[in-house]
Amino acid sequence: MTTSLERGTGRFRRVVDVATALALLGCVTFGALLRFPGFHQPREEWPAVALAAVTCLALLQARDRPRAAATVAMACAAATFAQGYLPTPLLLAPLMLSLYWVAARTDRQTARIFGLAAMTVVVITALLDNPTTDMLLLRTVGPVLWLLLPIVGGSRARLRAAYLESVQARAVYAERNREEEARLRVAEERMRIARELHDVVAHHLAVANAQAGTARHLVPTRPEQALRLLDELTVTTSSALIELRATVGVLRHSGDQDGESLEPAPGLDRLPDLVSTYASAGLDVAVTTEGAPRPLSPGVDLTAYRIIQEALTNVTKHGAGQGADVRLNYGRSRLLISVTNDAAATTTTAATAPGAVGGYGLMGMRERAHSVGGDLRAGPRPQGGFEVSTALPLHSLAPEELEAAP
C-alpha cells in the first residue's frame, strides 16, 4: 500500500488520494459499528464517522502538508476516543496514514515527536473515558503498537527515496565525468596527432627545401652533384609521404581489416638515417654518445627522436651556421639530450619565440618531454648559437607519477 501511495503524478495522484480517503472513511464506519463483549461503546456511530470525514479531508493535503494533516488527525482521534470508542486499528487508520506521511516527508526528529504525541493523546483519551481495567491492553499497548507501524514504514520510504536520489545523483555525476574525460582524451589525442604531423611535415619540408635550394645553385657549375641532390630530394619526399601516411593511419578505425600494417614509430635507432638526411641538405651534424646506451620505453624513444628531429629542423630553417652538435648522455635513470648549432640564428625571434610567427616547434617539444615525465629547455647560448636540451626518464612515467613530478 505504501508503495502505491508514492506512485503517480498529477491527476492520477489526486485520484489515489481520494480513493484512499474514501477507503479510510469506510474503515472508520465499520469500526464504529463493531461491538465488543464486556465493553460499552457509544450506540451511535455518526460522531466517529463525522470526525473521520474531517480527518480524511485533511489527508488530501498530507503529501504537501504532513504536519498539518497529522495535527488534525490527532485532534479528531482524541475527540473520537474521548466519546468512549475502543481504539481499534480500523478507527486508528486515518491517524496511522497521517503519521506515515509525516515520517516519509519530514525528518526523523519530527516523525518521532509526532508519533510520541499521537500515542500519548490516544492512550490518555482512551483511559480518561474508562479508567477501569476493561480491555486495558487494547486501550494502551494496542494503539502504541499500531501507531508504530506507519512511522517505521514512512521512515523506510524516506530512506529509500534518499537512497534512490543519491544513486541518481551519482549516476549523473559519473555520466558528466565520463563525458568530460572523453573530451579530454579526444583533445589529448588531437594534440598528439598534431605534434606528429607538425614534426613530420616540418622536418621533411625543411630538408626538401634545403636540398632544392642547394641543387638550384649547383646546376650551372656542378650538374652531376645537382642531379644527385635531386635524387636525394625524391627520397626525402617519398619518406615524407610514407611517414605522413603512417601518422595519419592512427585515425583509421582499429577494426578495419583492410587497413595495411603501419611501420613502427621511429626511435633513436634511426638517428643515423636522420643525420644523413640533414647531411644531404648541407647540414653537418655531429653525434656524440656518453655512457652505455640503455633501452628506452617506446614512448621515450619516440620522444627523444622527435625532439632531435625538430631541433635539427629549426637549425636548418633558422641557423646561420652549417653545423649542429647532438649529444646523448645516458645516466642511471635519465637520458640527457642537447642539440646545439655553432652560430647565432639569423632570425633570433623566430628561433626563440616560435609563436610569434605561427610556429609550434618549441611548444611541441616541451609537450612531448612533459608527456613522458621529462623537461626541456631552449634558448640562445652565451657564446653564440642556440641550444635545445632535455632530460627524459628511461621509461615513461605513470599518470600519477606525472602529476607528482615537478
Residue, then its C-alpha position, 0 to 999 in steps of 0.5 A: m500500500t505504501t508503495s502505491l501511495e508514492r506512485g503517480t503524478g498529477r491527476f492520477r495522484r489526486v485520484v489515489d488520494v481520494a480513493t484512499a480517503l474514501a477507503l479510510l472513511g469506510c474503515v472508520t464506519f465499520g469500526a464504529l459499528l463493531r461491538f465488543p463483549g464486556f465493553h460499552q461503546p457509544r450506540e451511535e456511530w455518526p460522531a466517529v464517522a463525522l470526525a473521520a470525514v474531517t480527518c480524511l479531508a485533511l489527508l488530501q493535503a498530507r503529501d504537501r502538508p504532513r504536519a498539518a494533516a497529522t495535527v488534525a488527525m490527532a485532534c479528531a482521534a482524541a475527540t473520537f476516543a474521548q466519546g468512549y470508542l475502543p481504539t481499534p486499528l480500523l478507527l486508528a487508520p486515518l491517524m496511522l496514514s497521517l503519521y506515515w506521511v509525516a515520517a516519509r516527508t519530514d525528518r526523523q526528529t519530527a516523525r518521532i515527536f509526532g508519533l510520541a504525541a499521537m500515542t500519548v493523546v490516544v492512550i490518555t483519551a482512551l483511559l480518561d473515558n474508562p479508567t477501569t481495567d476493561m480491555l486495558l491492553l487494547r486501550t494502551v499497548g494496542p494503539v502504541l503498537w499500531l501507531l508504530l507501524p506507519i512511522v517505521g514504514g514512512s521512515r523506510a520510504r524516506l530512506r529509500a527515496a534518499y537512497l534512490e536520489s543519491v544513486q541518481a545523483r551519482a549516476v549523473y555525476a559519473e555520466r558528466n565525468r565520463e563525458e568530460e574525460a572523453r573530451l579530454r582524451v579526444a583533445e589529448e589525442r588531437m594534440r598528439i596527432a598534431r605534434e606528429l604531423h607538425d614534426v613530420v611535415a616540418h622536418h621533411l619540408a625543411v630538408a626538401n627545401a634545403q636540398a632544392g635550394t642547394a641543387r638550384h645553385l649547383v646546376p650551372t657549375r656542378p650538374e652531376q652533384a645537382l642531379r644527385l641532390l635531386d635524387e636525394l630530394t625524391v627520397t626525402t619526399s617519398s619518406a615524407l609521404i610514407e611517414l605522413r601516411a603512417t601518422v595519419g593511419v592512427l585515425r583509421h578505425s582499429g577494426d578495419q581489416d583492410g587497413e595495411s600494417l603501419e611501420p613502427a614509430p621511429g626511435l633513436d635507432r634511426l638517428p643515423d638515417l636522420v643525420s644523413t638526411y640533414a647531411s644531404a641538405g648541407l647540414d653537418v651534424a655531429v653525434t656524440t654518445e656518453g655512457a652505455p646506451r640503455p633501452l628506452s620505453p617506446g614512448v621515450d624513444l619516440t620522444a627523444y627522436r622527435i625532439i632531435q628531429e625538430a631541433l635539427t629542423n629549426v637549425t636548418k630553417h633558422g641557423a646561420g651556421q652549417g653545423a649542429d652538435v647532438r649529444l646523448n648522455y645516458g645516466r642511471s635513470r635519465l637520458l640527457i639530450s642537447v642539440t646545439n648549432d655553432a652560430a647565432a640564428t639569423t632570425t633570433t625571434a623566430a628561433t626563440a619565440p616560435g609563436a610569434v610567427g605561427g610556429y609550434g616547434l618549441m611548444g611541441m617539444r616541451e609537450r612531448a618531454h612533459s608527456v613522458g615525465g621529462d623537461l626541456r629547455a631552449g634558448p640562445r647560448p652565451q657564446g653564440g648559437f642556440e641550444v635545445s636540451t632535455a632530460l627524459p626518464l628511461h621509461s615513461l612515467a605513470p599518470e600519477e607519477l606525472e602529476a607528482a613530478p615537478 
